[in-house]
Amino acid sequence: MVFEKITAYNQFFNILPLDWQESILPYWKSYKHTTKCYVLLENDEPIAGGLVFSECPPDMLYAKEEADSWFKNGYLYLGFIYVLEEKRGQNLGSIWLSNLKNKFPKQKYWLTIEDLGLHGFYVKNGFVKVKTLSNKGQEEVIYCFDGI
């Protein structure tokens, strides 16, 4: 298994569920210059990955002021973190996060989750719950990681 930054973004986008693709692809041309894509490759195929944004991502535009304050304080946003369904339960999400954090040990990150079932996963990986936002009646929780 290899952790790698890729520029052939479609290689990653193709493993995402369709609703996730619809959330990022229409905006990708505007974001690709300020966003990095890191994946775990197995036999040269992505099995997990995510995007590292350095400006407000399309799914956070409703809270742009909040997002901008995180960026201003040196945090990067982690979004679209995904593990292939058939590869789940193998700790790949944690491996992906560990590789990213080890590659940039002083970098701080923030992210949001809608699925509150992911709380334990992010806490286990060193993230701290910060606050809850409301987006069209849907709660999103902000978590941050302050570096190793």
N, C-alpha and C positions, 0 to 999 in steps of 0.2 A: 504494500500500500504506500502511495506517495502523496504528500501534501504539496500542492503546487498552485501558483498564481497562473491563471490562464487568460488569454485574450480572445480565444475562440469561444465567446460567450454562449453561443447557441449550444455548444457541447453541454453546458450547465443548464441553460434554460429548457432544453429538451427533456430533462428528467423531472422538471417541476410539474405539479398538477396544473391543469388548464386554467383554473381560476387564478393561480399564482402568476402564470404567464401573462394572463390578461391584465394583471395589476402592475406589471413591470414593462412588458414589451412596448406598449404604446409610448412610453416615456424614455426608453432606453437611449435613444439618440442624444437626448439632453443630458443624460447622467453618465454615460460611459466614460467620459473624460475625467470624472471626479470619483469614480467608483471602481473598486478592485474586486475581482472574483477569485476566490480560493476554493479549491476542490480537493477531495481525497479521490485518488485514482486507483483503480484496481484493473490490471491488464489494459491500461491506457483509457479506461472508461470511467467517467465520474460516478461515484456511488454516494457521495455526500458533498455538500458545499454550501456556500453562502456569499453574500455581497457585503462589502465594507464601504459604506458611504461617507464622504467627507462634506456633504451638503444635504440639506433636507430631502429625504427620499419621497417619492410620490405618495406613499401610503401615510405619510406624516404631515402633509401639507395643511391639514385641518388644525395642526398645532405647531405651525411654523415658528412662532416666537419661542415656544418651549424647545423645539429642536435647535434653533439657532443659539440658544443659551448653552446647550450642551456642547455644540461645536466650538463656540467661543471659549469654553473652558477646557478645550483640548481633547474632547471625547470624539470618537468615531462611532457611527451607527452601524450595528449589525442587523442585516435584514435578509429575508428569504433563505434562512438557514433550513436546509432540507436534507434528509437521508432517504434514499430509496426504500420503499416499504418492505421489500424483500430482504433488506439488509438491516432492518431495525432490530434492536435488542442486542447489538454487538458493540455497544458503546461508541459508535462512530461519531455521534454528535459531540460527545465529550472529547474524542480524539481530535476532531476538527478544531474545536475551541482551544484545546491544549496546544496544538500546533501553531495556531494563529497567535496565541498569547506568548509562546516561546520564541516565535519569529520576531515579535515586537514587544519585548518584555516591559517596556516603560509606557506602552500605549494604554490609554483608558478607553473603555467602550461603554455604550449604552444601547438598549434595545427595548422594544415593547412586545408584549404578548397579549393575545386575546384569549387563548386557551389557558385558563388558570391551572389546568392539569400539568402545565410545563413548569410551574413554580419550583417544585423540588429539583428538577433537572438543572435549572439555572442557578439555584442556591448551591447545589452540589458542585457546580463549576465556578464558584467564587463570585457570583453576581448577588447584589443586594437589591431588594425591593425598595423603590424610592417613593413612588406615588401612583395614583390611579387617575387616568384621564377618561373623559367620556366623549365618544365619537358617534353621533347619531343614535344615542341610546345604548351603544355597545361600549362596555368597559375595556380599556386597555391599561395594562400595568407597565410602568417603566422600571427597568432594572439597570444597574450600572456595575461596572467592574473597574476598579481603580488601579490596575496594574499588579504585577507579581511582586 
